[in-house]
């Protein structure tokens, strides 16, 4: 099997936007990710693109035009009444240059979908995308534009079925709701559910409606799930979905807030456990789009997405982080995948008891780290408080020395607990996970066979390259008519014929934006393997000649109209000039008479 082509989308400007000093979302994490990918020499294994900003027409394929126009003009000084209407306040602030930020990350996902549509890549990566909470007419959960929905709508132009997989700790409610009534998009989400956790949706009872019934699949999880448990659910569920739904393309959202030690998330996944999900999906050898998402401990986000980039290009990378411009963010270990705390007993799987004494960990609160942190119990049963952080504007967390040593040293300054030493208590029992897996697989058994779609018209791509842009509608019409005439008459160099089942398949490599179907089947007598009756051949020939003559008449009429318009302009100009000359001649005669 040949190596899969990977396209990587990154714009350094997207990392320069700023939600606010106390906001957990830091676009600066994208700069750390790109620096790490570069330092591991992974860019040479991919086709690297700078994505364009999405246009208003593209964004309005899902979002309302009024909402898009508001995003274009919103700023911190905008009236609060307008902001409340579109939910641009609180966790979705209206910061400076908000629309530019949104159009950049959405443009990367749309352009990645276009690459997959035209077979220019097998895997597309856009770590700035994956913002799955945004609704049609309002922002939600740090998300303003739902680039995932926009990318899937683009993929549906060429692919019959799209599978969306979400491994963010939050439920992908925006994507699920957008395709809740469709059987062409199947959404599968693994997320935390319950205890009022945002967004509060994603129960097993949300299965779709109407034509899309049973095409929405949710796997609700509890706090503290670990790698082995996650794989116990993820692999059989995704395999069953692929076997049943048979997708043509997969969109994978890789939110990094499901990792251990996230500022908001409460899972215990390691980098390897998270990356194993990406590797498992890649093994199906189906075209993939891989997107980012949540993730609020920025050094963990960068390490996670760099490791998964290596998985997608098929490269092994060292656990020692190479030097780069953000090297200090990875102190004190400077390693990609840190080991769990060696001083804690290994947590059995599945967890038999949730008591503190059997696990050796307990929940606490850490107000400085913006997250529910953890304390650790030493062998004597004394609680070691969670670490405290000093956070700068870039999201860099500097660990303060703990008040008690993990190793039992008398001097607290000799050693201290790092953030990787703290784990969330695991509330996922064996019984709960087995019942959940059985329920999800039962839902898949009731799913009907994969829907088929017959394509008759390929919608145009909104984006035109510079050599394909035309100045006016009339000029576009002339190009289209002329091209179609040459195409049908067999004079164009873009036509090739293949004998197939007694007919000729005429294929034209469609120009982006032309709006014409890419394949047209016509039967000809000269290349037909089975001769048709003379009357039927004559009728087909006459039909084709009539269509050709009709196109020629239309084209000649357009050209004649342009010529007449040009001639009218020239005639009017000539008459004006002649009138002026006649006036000048009479004036000259009068002057001569007066002189004499």
SVG drawing of the C-alpha trace seen along z (x, -y; Angstrom):
<svg xmlns="http://www.w3.org/2000/svg" viewBox="-39 -92 56 98">
<polyline fill="none" stroke="black" stroke-width="0.4" points="0.0,0.0 1.4,-3.4 2.0,-6.0 -0.9,-8.3 -0.6,-12.0 -1.0,-14.4 -1.9,-18.0 -1.1,-20.3 -2.8,-23.7 -1.3,-26.4 -1.3,-30.2 0.9,-31.8 -1.5,-34.8 -4.2,-32.6 -2.1,-32.1 -1.9,-35.9 -5.5,-36.4 -6.4,-36.8 -9.6,-35.9 -8.6,-37.7 -6.2,-37.4 -8.5,-35.2 -10.0,-33.2 -8.9,-29.5 -8.9,-29.4 -5.4,-30.4 -4.9,-30.4 -1.2,-30.8 -1.3,-27.0 -1.2,-26.7 2.2,-28.5 3.6,-25.9 2.1,-23.1 3.6,-24.3 7.0,-24.9 7.0,-21.3 5.9,-19.9 8.7,-21.8 11.4,-20.8 10.5,-17.1 11.1,-17.6 7.6,-16.6 6.8,-19.4 9.0,-17.7 6.7,-14.6 3.6,-16.7 2.3,-19.2 2.1,-22.4 -0.4,-25.1 -1.3,-28.5 -5.1,-28.5 -7.1,-31.4 -9.8,-33.1 -13.3,-31.8 -15.6,-34.1 -19.0,-35.3 -20.7,-33.1 -19.0,-30.0 -19.8,-30.8 -23.5,-31.5 -23.8,-27.9 -24.6,-27.1 -24.6,-30.3 -27.1,-33.1 -26.1,-36.2 -27.2,-38.5 -24.9,-36.7 -21.9,-36.8 -22.4,-40.5 -22.5,-41.0 -19.2,-39.1 -17.6,-41.4 -18.3,-44.5 -18.2,-43.3 -15.6,-44.7 -15.2,-45.1 -17.1,-48.4 -20.1,-47.0 -23.5,-47.5 -24.2,-44.7 -27.8,-44.3 -26.5,-43.2 -23.9,-40.9 -26.5,-39.1 -28.6,-38.5 -25.8,-36.4 -24.3,-35.2 -21.1,-37.1 -20.3,-37.6 -19.1,-35.7 -17.2,-32.6 -17.5,-33.9 -16.1,-37.4 -16.2,-39.9 -12.5,-40.5 -10.6,-42.6 -10.5,-41.2 -12.8,-38.4 -14.1,-37.9 -10.6,-37.6 -9.8,-34.9 -12.9,-32.9 -12.6,-33.2 -9.0,-31.9 -9.7,-28.7 -12.9,-28.1 -11.0,-28.6 -8.5,-26.0 -11.2,-23.3 -13.1,-24.3 -9.9,-24.2 -9.0,-20.8 -12.4,-19.5 -11.8,-20.8 -8.4,-19.0 -10.2,-15.7 -12.9,-16.3 -10.5,-16.7 -8.2,-13.8 -5.3,-16.2 -4.7,-14.6 -5.7,-11.5 -5.4,-13.2 -5.9,-16.8 -4.8,-18.4 -6.1,-21.7 -5.3,-22.0 -6.8,-25.5 -10.3,-24.0 -12.6,-21.7 -14.7,-24.2 -17.8,-22.1 -20.1,-24.0 -21.0,-27.0 -24.7,-27.2 -26.2,-28.6 -27.0,-32.1 -25.0,-32.2 -21.7,-31.4 -21.3,-28.8 -18.5,-27.2 -15.6,-29.4 -16.8,-28.6 -18.0,-31.3 -18.1,-29.5 -18.7,-25.8 -15.9,-25.0 -16.7,-21.3 -20.2,-21.7 -18.9,-23.9 -16.3,-21.3 -18.8,-18.4 -21.2,-20.4 -18.3,-20.8 -17.5,-17.1 -21.1,-16.1 -20.8,-17.6 -18.6,-14.7 -19.0,-12.0 -22.2,-10.0 -21.6,-9.4 -19.5,-11.3 -18.6,-9.9 -17.8,-12.4 -15.9,-11.2 -15.4,-13.4 -13.0,-12.6 -13.2,-16.0 -14.2,-15.8 -17.2,-18.0 -20.1,-16.7 -20.1,-17.8 -23.6,-19.3 -23.2,-21.8 -22.3,-19.2 -24.9,-16.7 -27.7,-19.2 -26.7,-20.4 -27.1,-16.9 -29.7,-15.5 -32.2,-14.9 -29.7,-13.6 -28.8,-10.0 -25.7,-11.0 -23.7,-12.2 -23.3,-9.9 -22.0,-11.6 -20.2,-9.6 -19.1,-11.4 -17.1,-10.2 -17.5,-12.7 -18.1,-13.4 -21.8,-13.5 -23.6,-14.5 -23.0,-16.6 -24.0,-19.7 -20.9,-19.4 -21.1,-21.7 -23.0,-21.5 -25.3,-19.1 -26.2,-17.1 -25.0,-13.8 -27.1,-11.1 -27.6,-7.7 -31.2,-8.7 -30.1,-11.3 -30.1,-9.1 -31.4,-11.4 -34.8,-12.1 -36.7,-11.7 -34.6,-10.4 -31.5,-10.7 -32.9,-8.4 -30.1,-6.2 -27.4,-8.2 -26.4,-10.0 -24.4,-7.9 -23.3,-9.1 -21.0,-7.4 -21.3,-9.3 -18.4,-8.8 -17.6,-9.7 -14.6,-11.3 -11.2,-9.7 -11.4,-7.3 -8.0,-5.9 -6.4,-4.6 -7.3,-1.0 -10.9,-1.8 -11.2,-4.3 -9.8,-1.8 -12.2,0.8 -15.1,-1.4 -13.6,-3.3 -12.2,-0.5 -15.3,1.8 -17.7,-1.1 -15.8,-2.7 -15.2,0.6 -18.9,1.4 -19.9,-2.0 -17.5,-1.8 -18.7,1.7 -22.4,0.7 -22.3,-2.8 -19.5,-2.4 -18.4,-6.0 -16.6,-7.5 -14.7,-10.0 -14.1,-10.5 -13.8,-13.8 -12.0,-13.3 -12.1,-16.0 -9.1,-15.6 -9.9,-17.8 -7.0,-17.7 -9.0,-18.5 -9.6,-14.8 -6.0,-14.5 -4.8,-14.1 -4.0,-17.5 -6.2,-19.6 -7.4,-22.9 -11.0,-22.1 -11.2,-18.3 -11.5,-15.5 -10.2,-12.5 -7.0,-10.6 -5.9,-9.9 -2.2,-10.0 -0.8,-11.3 -0.3,-7.7 -3.9,-6.8 -5.2,-9.8 -3.0,-9.2 -4.0,-5.5 -7.5,-6.7 -6.1,-8.6 -4.0,-5.6 -6.9,-3.3 -9.1,-5.4 -6.2,-5.8 -6.0,-2.0 -9.3,-2.0 -7.5,-3.6 -10.4,-6.0 -9.9,-9.7 -9.6,-11.7 -9.8,-15.2 -8.2,-15.7 -9.1,-18.8 -8.2,-20.3 -10.7,-21.4 -10.6,-21.9 -7.4,-21.8 -6.6,-24.3 -3.2,-23.3 -1.3,-24.6 1.9,-22.6 -0.2,-19.4 -2.1,-20.5 1.1,-21.1 2.6,-17.7 -0.6,-15.9 -1.2,-17.3 2.5,-17.0 2.5,-13.4 -0.7,-12.8 0.8,-14.6 3.7,-12.1 1.1,-9.2 -0.7,-10.6 2.5,-10.8 3.7,-7.4 6.9,-8.6 8.3,-7.6 9.4,-10.6 11.6,-10.8 10.1,-11.2 12.7,-13.9 11.5,-17.2 13.9,-18.9 14.9,-22.5 12.6,-25.1 11.6,-28.7 9.0,-27.5 11.3,-25.0 10.8,-26.5 7.1,-25.6 7.9,-21.9 9.9,-22.2 10.8,-20.4 10.7,-17.0 11.2,-18.3 9.6,-15.0 6.7,-14.4 4.8,-11.8 5.5,-12.0 5.0,-8.9 2.3,-8.7 3.5,-9.4 5.8,-6.5 4.9,-7.0 1.3,-6.1 0.1,-2.5 -1.2,-1.5 -4.9,-2.0 -6.6,1.4 -8.8,1.6 -11.7,1.5 -11.7,-0.2 -13.3,2.1 -13.7,-0.6 -13.8,-4.3 -12.6,-4.9 -9.7,-7.2 -7.7,-4.6 -7.8,-2.1 -6.8,-4.7 -4.5,-7.0 -5.9,-10.2 -8.6,-12.7 -10.3,-15.7 -9.5,-19.2 -9.9,-22.7 -7.1,-24.8 -8.4,-28.3 -5.1,-29.6 -5.0,-26.8 -8.6,-27.6 -9.4,-24.0 -10.6,-21.4 -7.2,-20.0 -6.2,-17.1 -4.4,-16.3 -2.3,-13.1 -2.2,-10.9 1.2,-9.8 1.6,-6.3 1.0,-7.7 -2.4,-9.0 -1.5,-12.7 -3.0,-14.8 -0.5,-16.5 -2.1,-19.7 -2.3,-20.2 0.4,-22.3 -0.2,-26.0 0.5,-27.8 1.5,-31.3 0.1,-31.9 1.2,-34.5 -0.8,-36.0 0.4,-33.3 -1.0,-30.5 2.5,-29.4 2.0,-27.8 5.0,-28.0 4.7,-25.4 5.3,-26.6 7.1,-24.3 4.6,-22.1 4.4,-22.4 5.2,-18.7 7.6,-16.4 6.3,-13.5 9.4,-11.5 9.3,-12.1 12.3,-14.4 12.5,-16.6 13.2,-19.7 10.3,-20.6 12.5,-22.3 14.4,-19.1 11.5,-17.7 7.9,-18.5 4.9,-17.1 4.6,-18.1 1.2,-18.5 1.6,-15.1 1.7,-13.4 -2.0,-14.2 -4.8,-12.1 -8.6,-12.3 -10.4,-9.6 -11.8,-7.0 -15.6,-6.7 -16.0,-4.3 -16.7,-0.8 -16.5,2.4 -20.3,2.9 -21.0,-0.7 -18.6,-0.4 -19.9,3.1 -23.5,2.0 -22.7,-1.2 -20.9,0.8 -23.8,3.3 -26.3,0.4 -24.3,-1.4 -23.8,1.8 -27.5,2.6 -28.3,-0.8 -26.0,0.0 -27.7,3.3 -31.0,1.5 -29.3,-0.8 -30.4,-0.3 -27.9,0.3 -25.8,-2.6 -27.8,-5.1 -26.8,-5.5 -26.8,-8.8 -27.0,-9.3 -25.2,-12.4 -26.5,-14.2 -25.1,-17.7 -21.8,-18.7 -22.2,-22.0 -19.6,-24.6 -16.7,-25.4 -17.0,-29.0 -13.3,-29.7 -11.9,-30.3 -8.2,-30.5 -6.8,-33.7 -6.7,-32.2 -10.3,-31.0 -11.9,-34.3 -13.9,-36.2 -15.0,-39.7 -18.7,-39.5 -21.7,-37.2 -21.9,-37.6 -18.2,-36.7 -18.8,-33.7 -21.7,-32.6 -19.7,-32.9 -16.9,-30.8 -19.3,-28.1 -21.2,-27.9 -18.0,-27.9 -16.5,-25.2 -19.6,-23.1 -19.7,-23.3 -16.1,-22.2 -16.7,-19.5 -19.7,-18.0 -18.1,-18.2 -15.1,-16.4 -12.6,-19.2 -11.4,-19.9 -8.1,-18.4 -9.7,-17.7 -11.9,-14.9 -10.9,-11.3 -13.1,-8.3 -13.2,-4.9 -15.2,-2.0 -17.4,-0.7 -20.5,1.6 -21.3,0.7 -21.2,-3.1 -18.7,-5.9 -17.9,-7.6 -16.8,-11.1 -15.0,-12.6 -13.9,-16.2 -11.7,-17.4 -14.2,-20.0 -12.9,-23.5 -13.6,-24.7 -16.6,-26.9 -18.1,-25.8 -21.0,-24.0 -21.1,-21.3 -21.2,-17.6 -17.8,-16.0 -19.0,-12.9 -21.4,-12.7 -22.4,-9.4 -23.1,-9.5 -23.6,-6.6 -22.0,-6.8 -22.4,-4.5 -18.7,-4.5 -17.4,-3.2 -20.4,-1.1 -19.6,2.6 -23.2,3.6 -24.7,2.0 -28.1,0.3 -31.0,0.3 -30.6,-2.2 -33.7,-4.2 -32.5,-4.5 -29.0,-5.6 -30.5,-8.2 -32.7,-9.6 -29.8,-9.9 -27.7,-11.6 -30.4,-14.1 -31.0,-14.8 -27.3,-15.5 -27.1,-17.7 -30.1,-19.7 -28.6,-20.3 -25.3,-21.3 -27.0,-23.7 -29.0,-25.2 -25.8,-25.9 -24.2,-27.4 -27.2,-29.7 -27.1,-30.8 -23.4,-31.5 -23.7,-33.4 -26.6,-35.5 -24.4,-36.4 -21.5,-37.4 -23.8,-39.3 -25.3,-41.2 -21.9,-42.2 -20.9,-43.3 -24.1,-45.4 -23.5,-47.1 -19.9,-47.9 -21.1,-49.1 -23.8,-51.3 -21.2,-52.9 -18.8,-53.5 -21.6,-55.0 -22.7,-57.3 -19.1,-58.4 -18.6,-59.0 -21.8,-61.0 -20.7,-63.2 -17.3,-63.8 -18.9,-64.6 -21.2,-67.1 -18.4,-68.8 -16.4,-69.0 -19.4,-70.4 -19.7,-73.1 -16.1,-73.9 -16.3,-74.2 -19.2,-76.7 -17.4,-78.7 -14.3,-78.9 -16.5,-80.1 -18.0,-82.9 -14.5,-84.0 -13.3,-84.2 -16.4,-86.3 -15.8,-88.6 -12.1,-89.0 -12.9,-89.8"/>
</svg>
